[in-house]
């Protein structure tokens, strides 16, 4: 398991190296489709419990409900910005979205699914600098779930017939970098604006 100490040491060890990048590609249209966002939000409010979050460690399985639902692995870097209204704003990135116990999966629960990810949480943070980003799902999970601090967000859903639909819509919205299928159709654009080689 990557401990806070091993993560900190990896960051210090590679502080002078070129930083590895997490490729993020958010679809503009899904994020700006106010009607679809409202319906998704209403459906989640109606069908799912409020989202809960735990620090993603190997030992939290017992705290996760033994029920069907949705889950996300979310990377939340430690910076928090003081907002004018006295709240704190923080950056987060959804890395992976999954479901447990959809239609036809009676034995599958959030707790059981989480147990399947424990092996990926043991990933070596050094690999972020020393290995090329992987292609297949299992290797991508092991590679990127080494990011810290990492949280596990989950919501229970009683209506199993709706779990896959909600998951698909969340993946289409957030386009998590570890999910290989289900994201929005995106088109790339080459910038015609020259970018500076160095930034000060």
N, CA, C and O of each residue as an XYZ file, in Angstrom:
800
protein
N       0.843     -1.189      0.000
C       0.000      0.000      0.000
C       0.881      1.243      0.000
O       1.855      1.331      0.748
N       0.528      2.188     -0.840
C       1.272      3.451     -0.884
C       0.886      4.288      0.332
O      -0.237      4.784      0.417
N       1.798      4.441      1.254
C       1.538      5.235      2.448
C       1.793      6.706      2.141
O       2.453      7.020      1.150
N       1.275      7.626      2.981
C       1.570      9.039      2.759
C       3.078      9.297      2.687
O       3.526     10.171      1.945
N       3.865      8.526      3.465
C       5.308      8.713      3.462
C       5.925      8.296      2.124
O       6.798      8.992      1.607
N       5.475      7.156      1.551
C       6.050      6.721      0.274
C       5.644      7.669     -0.855
O       6.422      7.905     -1.779
N       4.438      8.206     -0.781
C       4.005      9.181     -1.785
C       4.842     10.446     -1.672
O       5.342     10.955     -2.676
N       5.000     10.963     -0.435
C       5.796     12.179     -0.225
C       7.229     11.981     -0.692
O       7.803     12.877     -1.311
N       7.811     10.839     -0.411
C       9.183     10.568     -0.837
C       9.296     10.506     -2.365
O      10.271     10.990     -2.940
N       8.295      9.909     -3.013
C       8.316      9.842     -4.475
C       8.247     11.239     -5.075
O       8.960     11.547     -6.030
N       7.390     12.081     -4.514
C       7.262     13.458     -5.015
C       8.572     14.210     -4.819
O       9.024     14.913     -5.724
N       9.182     14.070     -3.652
C      10.459     14.749     -3.379
C      11.554     14.211     -4.300
O      12.337     14.980     -4.858
N      11.601     12.905     -4.452
C      12.626     12.265     -5.272
C      12.564     12.745     -6.722
O      13.597     12.851     -7.384
N      11.371     13.033     -7.212
C      11.187     13.404     -8.620
C      10.817     14.874     -8.799
O      10.340     15.270     -9.863
N      11.032     15.667     -7.779
C      10.645     17.077     -7.810
C      11.277     17.832     -8.975
O      10.655     18.740     -9.526
N      12.486     17.479     -9.354
C      13.194     18.182    -10.419
C      12.939     17.568    -11.794
O      13.364     18.123    -12.807
N      12.253     16.434    -11.838
C      11.958     15.778    -13.115
C      10.773     16.449    -13.802
O      10.028     17.208    -13.182
N      10.615     16.165    -15.064
C       9.417     16.590    -15.770
C       8.226     15.881    -15.128
O       8.269     14.672    -14.902
N       7.181     16.621    -14.840
C       6.033     16.044    -14.143
C       5.221     15.136    -15.050
O       4.958     15.489    -16.200
N       4.818     13.966    -14.552
C       3.882     13.161    -15.331
C       2.547     13.906    -15.409
O       2.244     14.732    -14.548
N       1.763     13.617    -16.428
C       0.486     14.313    -16.614
C      -0.670     13.323    -16.584
O      -0.551     12.182    -17.030
N      -1.755     13.777    -16.062
C      -3.002     13.024    -16.109
C      -3.814     13.643    -17.235
O      -4.184     14.815    -17.168
N      -4.089     12.862    -18.263
C      -4.807     13.413    -19.409
C      -6.285     13.553    -19.072
O      -6.974     12.569    -18.804
N      -6.752     14.788    -19.089
C      -8.145     15.089    -18.798
C      -8.787     15.636    -20.065
O      -8.265     16.559    -20.690
N      -9.904     15.069    -20.431
C     -10.633     15.551    -21.600
C     -12.096     15.649    -21.227
O     -12.830     14.662    -21.292
N     -12.515     16.829    -20.840
C     -13.908     17.045    -20.495
C     -14.654     17.498    -21.737
O     -14.198     18.377    -22.467
N     -15.800     16.890    -21.965
C     -16.622     17.321    -23.085
C     -17.318     18.624    -22.729
O     -17.983     18.715    -21.697
N     -17.170     19.617    -23.567
C     -17.791     20.913    -23.301
C     -19.313     20.803    -23.352
O     -20.005     21.330    -22.481
N     -19.829     20.122    -24.369
C     -21.285     20.031    -24.524
C     -21.960     19.362    -23.321
O     -22.934     19.913    -22.809
N     -21.486     18.187    -22.839
C     -22.157     17.596    -21.673
C     -22.106     18.498    -20.435
O     -23.065     18.545    -19.665
N     -21.004     19.206    -20.243
C     -20.878     20.072    -19.068
C     -21.764     21.318    -19.155
O     -22.116     21.909    -18.134
N     -22.124     21.713    -20.394
C     -22.942     22.916    -20.570
C     -24.407     22.613    -20.872
O     -25.210     23.530    -21.041
N     -24.756     21.329    -20.939
C     -26.130     20.933    -21.237
C     -26.947     21.012    -19.943
O     -27.111     20.020    -19.232
N     -27.452     22.209    -19.659
C     -28.124     22.484    -18.390
C     -29.320     21.565    -18.170
O     -29.537     21.099    -17.051
N     -30.091     21.297    -19.203
C     -31.269     20.432    -19.055
C     -30.867     19.018    -18.661
O     -31.459     18.433    -17.754
N     -29.860     18.466    -19.341
C     -29.406     17.104    -19.023
C     -28.796     17.048    -17.629
O     -29.002     16.079    -16.898
N     -28.050     18.078    -17.257
C     -27.460     18.116    -15.919
C     -28.546     18.150    -14.850
O     -28.427     17.479    -13.825
N     -29.596     18.923    -15.079
C     -30.687     19.021    -14.106
C     -31.419     17.696    -13.961
O     -31.746     17.280    -12.850
N     -31.679     17.025    -15.095
C     -32.373     15.733    -15.029
C     -31.502     14.708    -14.312
O     -32.008     13.939    -13.495
N     -30.199     14.681    -14.603
C     -29.299     13.757    -13.914
C     -29.275     14.049    -12.422
O     -29.353     13.134    -11.602
N     -29.166     15.307    -12.079
C     -29.156     15.691    -10.664
C     -30.455     15.282     -9.978
O     -30.428     14.756     -8.865
N     -31.592     15.516    -10.631
C     -32.887     15.128    -10.063
C     -32.996     13.612     -9.920
O     -33.489     13.113     -8.908
N     -32.528     12.873    -10.947
C     -32.583     11.411    -10.882
C     -31.716     10.876     -9.757
O     -32.122      9.962     -9.039
N     -30.527     11.439     -9.597
C     -29.660     10.994     -8.503
C     -30.286     11.307     -7.149
O     -30.207     10.497     -6.224
N     -30.898     12.459     -7.031
C     -31.539     12.833     -5.764
C     -32.711     11.906     -5.444
O     -32.937     11.552     -4.287
N     -33.453     11.518     -6.482
C     -34.635     10.669     -6.312
C     -34.265      9.201     -6.105
O     -34.895      8.514     -5.301
N     -33.249      8.714     -6.821
C     -32.957      7.286     -6.839
C     -31.804      6.859     -5.937
O     -31.733      5.696     -5.537
N     -30.906      7.778     -5.613
C     -29.694      7.418     -4.873
C     -29.674      8.094     -3.510
O     -30.295      9.136     -3.297
N     -28.948      7.475     -2.606
C     -28.719      8.112     -1.306
C     -27.771      9.298     -1.514
O     -27.123      9.386     -2.557
N     -27.680     10.205     -0.548
C     -26.655     11.251     -0.675
C     -25.270     10.612     -0.774
O     -25.008      9.589     -0.141
N     -24.387     11.216     -1.569
C     -23.038     10.686     -1.746
C     -22.264     10.783     -0.440
O     -22.356     11.773      0.287
N     -21.508      9.743     -0.162
C     -20.596      9.738      0.982
C     -19.186      9.575      0.440
O     -18.992      9.085     -0.672
N     -18.199      9.990      1.234
C     -16.816      9.822      0.784
C     -15.947      9.381      1.949
O     -16.121      9.805      3.092
N     -15.007      8.514      1.609
C     -14.032      8.003      2.555
C     -12.659      8.124      1.926
O     -12.537      8.131      0.701
N     -11.628      8.219      2.742
C     -10.274      8.170      2.216
C     -10.062      6.754      1.701
O     -10.313      5.786      2.419
N      -9.606      6.632      0.472
C      -9.460      5.317     -0.170
C      -8.215      4.610      0.349
O      -7.104      4.886     -0.104
N      -8.402      3.710      1.287
C      -7.332      2.860      1.800
C      -7.816      1.416      1.724
O      -8.998      1.158      1.499
N      -6.913      0.501      1.908
C      -7.283     -0.918      1.845
C      -8.230     -1.326      2.960
O      -8.930     -2.330      2.824
N      -8.275     -0.585      4.053
C      -8.995     -1.028      5.252
C     -10.424     -0.513      5.380
O     -11.046     -0.756      6.414
N     -10.976      0.181      4.395
C     -12.294      0.798      4.596
C     -13.465     -0.064      4.154
O     -14.611      0.364      4.297
N     -13.232     -1.249      3.629
C     -14.330     -2.057      3.073
C     -15.472     -2.242      4.076
O     -16.637     -2.196      3.680
N     -15.177     -2.447      5.335
C     -16.226     -2.679      6.332
C     -17.126     -1.460      6.518
O     -18.265     -1.603      6.964
N     -16.639     -0.269      6.187
C     -17.428      0.954      6.341
C     -18.309      1.245      5.126
O     -19.094      2.193      5.137
N     -18.179      0.440      4.097
C     -18.938      0.653      2.860
C     -20.183     -0.233      2.891
O     -20.089     -1.406      3.253
N     -21.347      0.305      2.519
C     -22.579     -0.494      2.591
C     -22.534     -1.744      1.729
O     -21.950     -1.752      0.645
N     -23.157     -2.790      2.228
C     -23.270     -4.047      1.496
C     -24.546     -3.993      0.655
O     -25.428     -4.844      0.767
N     -24.611     -2.959     -0.194
C     -25.800     -2.668     -0.984
C     -25.380     -2.285     -2.401
O     -24.214     -1.972     -2.642
N     -26.333     -2.310     -3.344
C     -26.010     -1.883     -4.703
C     -25.859     -0.365     -4.782
O     -26.375      0.359     -3.931
N     -25.153      0.111     -5.802
C     -25.026      1.551     -5.959
C     -23.976      1.965     -6.970
O     -23.569      1.190     -7.835
N     -23.554      3.201     -6.835
C     -22.572      3.831     -7.712
C     -21.361      4.225     -6.892
O     -21.473      4.478     -5.693
N     -20.203      4.277     -7.534
C     -18.999      4.702     -6.827
C     -18.055      5.422     -7.762
O     -18.126      5.279     -8.983
N     -17.169      6.200     -7.166
C     -16.150      6.935     -7.902
C     -14.863      6.934     -7.091
O     -14.890      6.993     -5.862
N     -13.743      6.867     -7.787
C     -12.461      7.180     -7.165
C     -12.147      8.618     -7.558
O     -12.124      8.960     -8.740
N     -11.907      9.451     -6.553
C     -11.743     10.890     -6.772
C     -10.410     11.335     -6.184
O     -10.109     11.077     -5.018
N      -9.631     11.998     -6.999
C      -8.352     12.559     -6.556
C      -8.604     13.990     -6.119
O      -9.135     14.795     -6.885
N      -8.222     14.310     -4.880
C      -8.438     15.654     -4.333
C      -7.121     16.200     -3.795
O      -6.810     16.023     -2.617
N      -6.343     16.868     -4.657
C      -5.103     17.474     -4.152
C      -5.377     18.359     -2.937
O      -6.467     18.910     -2.784
N      -4.383     18.481     -2.095
C      -4.554     19.077     -0.763
C      -4.802     20.579     -0.729
O      -5.108     21.113      0.337
N      -4.683     21.275     -1.842
C      -4.873     22.726     -1.802
C      -6.344     23.089     -1.630
O      -7.224     22.510     -2.267
N      -6.587     24.059     -0.757
C      -7.929     24.598     -0.551
C      -7.826     26.113     -0.640
O      -6.948     26.725     -0.033
N      -8.718     26.697     -1.392
C      -8.706     28.144     -1.579
C      -9.755     28.783     -0.680
O     -10.894     28.320     -0.620
N      -9.371     29.848      0.019
C     -10.308     30.574      0.873
C     -11.198     31.434     -0.015
O     -10.715     32.292     -0.754
N     -12.485     31.198      0.066
C     -13.441     31.931     -0.750
C     -13.968     33.137      0.028
O     -13.909     33.162      1.257
N     -14.478     34.127     -0.688
C     -14.983     35.347     -0.059
C     -16.143     35.068      0.894
O     -16.331     35.804      1.863
N     -16.928     34.010      0.634
C     -18.060     33.692      1.517
C     -17.650     32.821      2.704
O     -18.496     32.243      3.386
N     -16.341     32.737      2.939
C     -15.742     32.013      4.073
C     -15.815     30.492      3.949
O     -15.546     29.782      4.918
N     -16.170     29.989      2.781
C     -16.096     28.552      2.543
C     -14.732     28.262      1.924
O     -13.936     29.172      1.695
N     -14.480     27.007      1.664
C     -13.229     26.623      1.014
C     -13.539     25.995     -0.333
O     -14.423     25.146     -0.448
N     -12.812     26.416     -1.337
C     -12.940     25.806     -2.659
C     -11.789     24.846     -2.858
O     -10.644     25.171     -2.541
N     -12.080     23.667     -3.379
C     -11.006     22.709     -3.609
C     -11.185     22.042     -4.960
O     -12.301     21.869     -5.450
N     -10.070     21.677     -5.539
C     -10.033     21.017     -6.833
C     -10.248     19.523     -6.619
O      -9.709     18.948     -5.674
N     -11.019     18.903     -7.475
C     -11.095     17.437     -7.448
C     -11.237     16.922     -8.870
O     -11.773     17.602     -9.745
N     -10.746     15.709     -9.082
C     -10.827     15.085    -10.388
C     -11.365     13.674    -10.242
O     -10.799     12.856     -9.516
N     -12.448     13.394    -10.929
C     -13.009     12.044    -10.921
C     -12.122     11.172    -11.816
O     -12.005     11.420    -13.016
N     -11.499     10.151    -11.219
C     -10.600      9.264    -11.955
C     -11.315      8.062    -12.556
O     -10.964      7.602    -13.643
N     -12.316      7.557    -11.846
C     -12.985      6.336    -12.291
C     -14.394      6.307    -11.720
O     -14.614      6.691    -10.572
N     -15.354      5.847    -12.533
C     -16.740      5.688    -12.089
C     -17.153      4.251    -12.363
O     -16.867      3.703    -13.427
N     -17.831      3.644    -11.386
C     -18.298      2.277    -11.556
C     -19.640      2.054    -10.895
O     -20.180      2.937    -10.228
N     -20.170      0.854    -11.092
C     -21.447      0.497    -10.466
C     -21.317     -0.859     -9.801
O     -20.455     -1.663    -10.154
N     -22.173     -1.094     -8.850
C     -22.224     -2.383     -8.160
C     -23.678     -2.800     -8.043
O     -24.509     -2.037     -7.550
N     -23.988     -4.012     -8.495
C     -25.321     -4.563     -8.278
C     -26.374     -4.085     -9.235
O     -27.541     -3.979     -8.858
N     -26.002     -3.789    -10.469
C     -27.003     -3.429    -11.461
C     -27.938     -4.598    -11.731
O     -27.798     -5.663    -11.130
N     -28.880     -4.401    -12.626
C     -29.847     -5.450    -12.945
C     -29.111     -6.744    -13.288
O     -28.191     -6.744    -14.106
N     -29.522     -7.848    -12.656
C     -28.922     -9.146    -12.917
C     -27.663     -9.434    -12.127
O     -27.052    -10.485    -12.322
N     -27.252     -8.538    -11.244
C     -26.033     -8.724    -10.441
C     -26.387     -8.706     -8.954
O     -25.930     -7.834     -8.215
N     -27.189     -9.653     -8.523
C     -27.728     -9.624     -7.165
C     -26.660     -9.723     -6.083
O     -26.815     -9.102     -5.031
N     -25.585    -10.475     -6.294
C     -24.567    -10.624     -5.259
C     -23.545     -9.510     -5.233
O     -22.714     -9.452     -4.326
N     -23.592     -8.628     -6.207
C     -22.589     -7.572     -6.319
C     -23.025     -6.367     -5.491
O     -24.128     -5.854     -5.682
N     -22.176     -5.914     -4.579
C     -22.490     -4.764     -3.737
C     -21.319     -3.793     -3.748
O     -20.229     -4.124     -4.216
N     -21.551     -2.600     -3.233
C     -20.482     -1.610     -3.138
C     -19.303     -2.158     -2.340
O     -18.149     -1.960     -2.721
N     -19.585     -2.839     -1.244
C     -18.506     -3.392     -0.407
C     -17.697     -4.436     -1.177
O     -16.466     -4.414     -1.164
N     -18.408     -5.358     -1.855
C     -17.702     -6.394     -2.618
C     -16.870     -5.796     -3.740
O     -15.737     -6.222     -3.966
N     -17.421     -4.806     -4.450
C     -16.673     -4.167     -5.532
C     -15.422     -3.493     -4.992
O     -14.357     -3.579     -5.602
N     -15.543     -2.821     -3.847
C     -14.376     -2.140     -3.296
C     -13.259     -3.136     -2.984
O     -12.082     -2.849     -3.207
N     -13.630     -4.287     -2.476
C     -12.614     -5.310     -2.174
C     -11.820     -5.690     -3.424
O     -10.643     -6.038     -3.332
N     -12.462     -5.624     -4.590
C     -11.764     -5.928     -5.846
C     -10.711     -4.878     -6.193
O      -9.799     -5.159     -6.970
N     -10.822     -3.674     -5.631
C      -9.890     -2.595     -5.958
C      -8.711     -2.512     -4.990
O      -7.771     -1.755     -5.231
N      -8.748     -3.266     -3.919
C      -7.673     -3.172     -2.915
C      -6.296     -3.406     -3.529
O      -5.334     -2.728     -3.168
N      -6.195     -4.354     -4.450
C      -4.897     -4.637     -5.072
C      -4.387     -3.440     -5.871
O      -3.177     -3.240     -5.974
N      -5.288     -2.648     -6.434
C      -4.879     -1.483     -7.213
C      -4.398     -0.344     -6.310
O      -3.589      0.485     -6.728
N      -4.889     -0.307     -5.090
C      -4.478      0.736     -4.150
C      -3.048      0.530     -3.664
O      -2.469      1.424     -3.046
N      -2.477     -0.637     -3.937
C      -1.097     -0.921     -3.531
C      -0.091     -0.431     -4.562
O       1.105     -0.684     -4.422
N      -0.554      0.262     -5.588
C       0.327      0.730     -6.655
C       1.467      1.578     -6.115
O       1.322      2.270     -5.108
N       2.591      1.515     -6.791
C       3.781      2.246     -6.384
C       3.741      3.655     -6.977
O       3.711      3.786     -8.201
N       3.740      4.710     -6.166
C       3.705      6.067     -6.716
C       4.916      6.392     -7.595
O       4.839      7.280     -8.444
N       6.028      5.685     -7.400
C       7.208      5.886     -8.265
C       6.860      5.620     -9.733
O       7.430      6.234    -10.635
N       5.917      4.698     -9.962
C       5.547      4.343    -11.330
C       4.989      5.530    -12.110
O       5.064      5.555    -13.339
N       4.433      6.505    -11.410
C       3.912      7.688    -12.102
C       5.013      8.396    -12.882
O       4.748      9.006    -13.918
N       6.268      8.315    -12.383
C       7.403      8.945    -13.046
C       8.201      7.976    -13.911
O       8.768      8.368    -14.931
N       8.243      6.720    -13.502
C       9.190      5.795    -14.127
C       8.586      4.890    -15.192
O       9.330      4.236    -15.923
N       7.286      4.834    -15.302
C       6.657      3.973    -16.304
C       5.750      4.790    -17.213
O       5.201      5.820    -16.822
N       5.614      4.302    -18.424
C       4.685      4.935    -19.364
C       3.254      4.667    -18.901
O       2.977      3.613    -18.329
N       2.346      5.609    -19.143
C       0.946      5.352    -18.786
C       0.438      4.098    -19.491
O       0.670      3.926    -20.687
N      -0.249      3.224    -18.768
C      -0.700      1.951    -19.333
C      -1.932      2.117    -20.216
O      -2.583      3.162    -20.228
N      -2.226      1.056    -20.948
C      -3.348      1.067    -21.885
C      -4.568      0.338    -21.328
O      -5.682      0.855    -21.404
N      -4.367     -0.876    -20.759
C      -5.540     -1.647    -20.346
C      -6.085     -1.182    -18.998
O      -5.402     -0.504    -18.230
N      -7.334     -1.564    -18.735
C      -8.066     -1.081    -17.559
C      -7.363     -1.415    -16.251
O      -7.163     -0.525    -15.425
N      -6.984     -2.671    -16.038
C      -6.363     -3.057    -14.764
C      -5.070     -2.293    -14.513
O      -4.827     -1.819    -13.403
N      -4.240     -2.176    -15.549
C      -2.984     -1.449    -15.376
C      -3.228      0.040    -15.151
O      -2.494      0.684    -14.401
N      -4.260      0.590    -15.800
C      -4.596      2.005    -15.591
C      -5.050      2.231    -14.151
O      -4.682      3.227    -13.528
N      -5.849      1.304    -13.627
C      -6.294      1.427    -12.233
C      -5.096      1.422    -11.288
O      -4.991      2.280    -10.412
N      -4.196      0.460    -11.463
C      -3.026      0.372    -10.578
C      -2.144      1.607    -10.710
O      -1.614      2.099     -9.714
N      -1.984      2.104    -11.918
C      -1.128      3.263    -12.159
C      -1.704      4.525    -11.512
O      -1.002      5.215    -10.772
N      -2.982      4.830    -11.787
C      -3.541      6.113    -11.359
C      -4.140      6.102     -9.956
O      -4.297      7.163     -9.352
N      -4.479      4.931     -9.424
C      -4.978      4.913     -8.045
C      -3.833      5.067     -7.043
O      -4.054      5.021     -5.832
N      -2.615      5.247     -7.547
C      -1.484      5.609     -6.676
C      -1.487      7.106     -6.365
O      -0.729      7.554     -5.505
N      -2.325      7.884     -7.049
C      -2.411      9.320     -6.765
C      -2.967      9.533     -5.360
O      -3.862      8.806     -4.930
N      -2.459     10.493     -4.670
C      -2.910     10.813     -3.314
C      -3.046     12.316     -3.166
O      -2.327     13.060     -3.832
N      -3.951     12.790     -2.308
C      -4.930     12.012     -1.542
C      -6.064     11.525     -2.441
O      -6.531     12.243     -3.325
N      -6.493     10.292     -2.197
C      -7.503      9.641     -3.014
C      -8.718      9.347     -2.144
O      -8.593      8.892     -1.007
N      -9.895      9.615     -2.700
C     -11.135      9.356     -1.967
C     -12.002      8.371     -2.746
O     -11.895      8.244     -3.965
N     -12.856      7.684     -2.008
C     -13.840      6.779     -2.582
C     -15.207      7.369     -2.275
O     -15.609      7.444     -1.114
N     -15.919      7.786     -3.311
C     -17.261      8.346     -3.154
C     -18.268      7.272     -3.544
O     -18.050      6.541     -4.509
N     -19.363      7.171     -2.805
C     -20.357      6.156     -3.127
C     -21.751      6.627     -2.743
O     -21.931      7.451     -1.847
N     -22.723      6.080     -3.446
C     -24.138      6.320     -3.160
C     -24.880      5.018     -3.404
O     -24.650      4.354     -4.414
N     -25.759      4.650     -2.501
C     -26.552      3.442     -2.697
C     -27.734      3.763     -3.616
O     -28.246      4.882     -3.632
N     -28.150      2.751     -4.379
C     -29.289      2.891     -5.298
C     -30.137      1.646     -5.141
O     -29.670      0.540     -5.415
N     -31.391      1.809     -4.699
C     -32.266      0.656     -4.486
C     -32.782      0.067     -5.789
O     -32.907     -1.152     -5.905
N     -33.083      0.902     -6.765
C     -33.636      0.440     -8.036
C     -32.492     -0.042     -8.933
O     -31.876      0.747     -9.650
N     -32.219     -1.348     -8.880
C     -31.093     -1.916     -9.622
C     -31.209     -1.671    -11.130
O     -30.196     -1.587    -11.824
N     -32.423     -1.560    -11.630
C     -32.610     -1.381    -13.076
C     -32.092     -0.024    -13.555
O     -31.888      0.161    -14.755
N     -31.875      0.929    -12.643
C     -31.429      2.270    -13.034
C     -29.930      2.495    -12.826
O     -29.400      3.518    -13.258
N     -29.247      1.567    -12.180
C     -27.845      1.785    -11.819
C     -26.969      1.994    -13.050
O     -26.192      2.948    -13.092
N     -27.075      1.136    -14.034
C     -26.225      1.269    -15.233
C     -26.524      2.561    -15.992
O     -25.613      3.198    -16.520
N     -27.788      2.944    -16.045
C     -28.147      4.188    -16.719
C     -27.499      5.385    -16.026
O     -26.930      6.254    -16.686
N     -27.584      5.428    -14.714
C     -26.973      6.535    -13.968
C     -25.455      6.530    -14.139
O     -24.842      7.581    -14.328
N     -24.851      5.335    -14.071
C     -23.405      5.228    -14.257
C     -22.999      5.748    -15.639
O     -22.049      6.520    -15.761
N     -23.718      5.324    -16.671
C     -23.385      5.739    -18.037
C     -23.460      7.254    -18.190
O     -22.607      7.861    -18.838
N     -24.469      7.855    -17.599
C     -24.627      9.305    -17.707
C     -23.522     10.041    -16.950
O     -23.041     11.078    -17.407
N     -23.117      9.509    -15.791
C     -22.009     10.125    -15.040
C     -20.696     10.003    -15.810
O     -19.915     10.953    -15.865
N     -20.452      8.831    -16.403
C     -19.227      8.651    -17.199
C     -19.236      9.597    -18.392
O     -18.211     10.201    -18.710
N     -20.372      9.730    -19.048
C     -20.485     10.632    -20.199
C     -20.218     12.081    -19.775
O     -19.636     12.855    -20.536
N     -20.636     12.437    -18.581
C     -20.434     13.802    -18.089
C     -18.990     14.061    -17.698
O     -18.383     15.022    -18.171
N     -18.429     13.210    -16.836
C     -17.097     13.459    -16.267
C     -15.952     12.924    -17.116
O     -14.816     13.374    -16.970
N     -16.237     11.958    -18.010
C     -15.210     11.342    -18.850
C     -13.947     11.003    -18.046
O     -12.864     11.499    -18.358
N     -14.084     10.159    -17.011
C     -12.930      9.865    -16.151
C     -11.788      9.223    -16.934
O     -12.041      8.389    -17.804
N     -10.542      9.586    -16.651
C      -9.417      9.107    -17.449
C      -9.151      7.608    -17.347
O      -8.508      7.054    -18.239
N      -9.616      6.932    -16.303
C      -9.391      5.488    -16.205
C     -10.477      4.710    -16.942
O     -10.203      3.633    -17.472
N     -11.702      5.230    -16.987
C     -12.757      4.556    -17.744
C     -12.390      4.596    -19.218
O     -12.084      5.657    -19.761
N     -12.422      3.443    -19.859
C     -12.017      3.373    -21.263
C     -13.216      3.570    -22.182
O     -13.061      4.078    -23.292
N     -14.402      3.180    -21.743
C     -15.585      3.275    -22.586
C     -16.638      4.155    -21.916
O     -16.662      4.310    -20.695
N     -17.505      4.725    -22.751
C     -18.668      5.431    -22.233
C     -18.547      6.941    -22.162
O     -19.525      7.622    -21.855
N     -17.372      7.477    -22.438
C     -17.204      8.925    -22.393
C     -17.850      9.595    -23.590
O     -18.291      8.922    -24.521
N     -17.908     10.919    -23.568
C     -18.500     11.636    -24.693
C     -17.631     11.517    -25.935
O     -16.424     11.293    -25.839
N     -18.246     11.667    -27.097
C     -17.487     11.713    -28.342
C     -16.862     13.099    -28.433
O     -17.561     14.112    -28.428
N     -15.547     13.126    -28.515
C     -14.825     14.399    -28.503
C     -14.063     14.573    -29.805
O     -13.634     13.597    -30.422
N     -13.903     15.794    -30.206
C     -13.046     16.060    -31.359
C     -11.876     16.894    -30.881
O     -12.031     17.822    -30.087
N     -10.722     16.550    -31.373
C      -9.528     17.302    -31.016
C      -9.403     18.530    -31.894
O      -9.936     18.581    -33.003
N      -8.697     19.509    -31.384
C      -8.458     20.719    -32.156
C      -7.018     21.129    -31.944
O      -6.540     21.234    -30.814
N      -6.342     21.357    -33.041
C      -4.979     21.844    -32.934
C      -5.018     23.346    -32.710
O      -5.736     24.071    -33.399
N      -4.259     23.792    -31.765
C      -4.224     25.219    -31.475
C      -3.435     25.958    -32.540
O      -2.365     25.514    -32.958
N      -3.970     27.087    -32.973
C      -3.240     27.935    -33.919
C      -2.498     29.037    -33.180
O      -1.761     29.819    -33.781
N      -2.700     29.087    -31.885
C      -2.026     30.096    -31.069
C      -0.704     29.511    -30.599
O      -0.695     28.452    -29.973
N       0.411     30.172    -30.883
C       1.689     29.641    -30.408
C       1.746     29.653    -28.881
O       1.289     30.598    -28.237
N       2.307     28.598    -28.318
C       2.465     28.530    -26.866
C       3.911     28.770    -26.495
O       4.815     28.304    -27.188
N       4.142     29.491    -25.414
C       5.528     29.732    -25.002
C       6.189     28.443    -24.548
O       5.534     27.577    -23.967
N       7.471     28.314    -24.808
C       8.209     27.118    -24.397
C       8.373     27.085    -22.888
O       8.315     26.015    -22.281
N       8.574     28.226    -22.286
C       8.745     28.318    -20.838
C       7.760     29.304    -20.272
O       7.446     30.314    -20.902
N       7.277     29.020    -19.097
C       6.375     29.956    -18.434
C       7.024     30.440    -17.158
O       7.667     29.665    -16.451
N       6.863     31.703    -16.863
C       7.466     32.224    -15.635
C       6.447     32.356    -14.550
O       6.776     32.781    -13.442
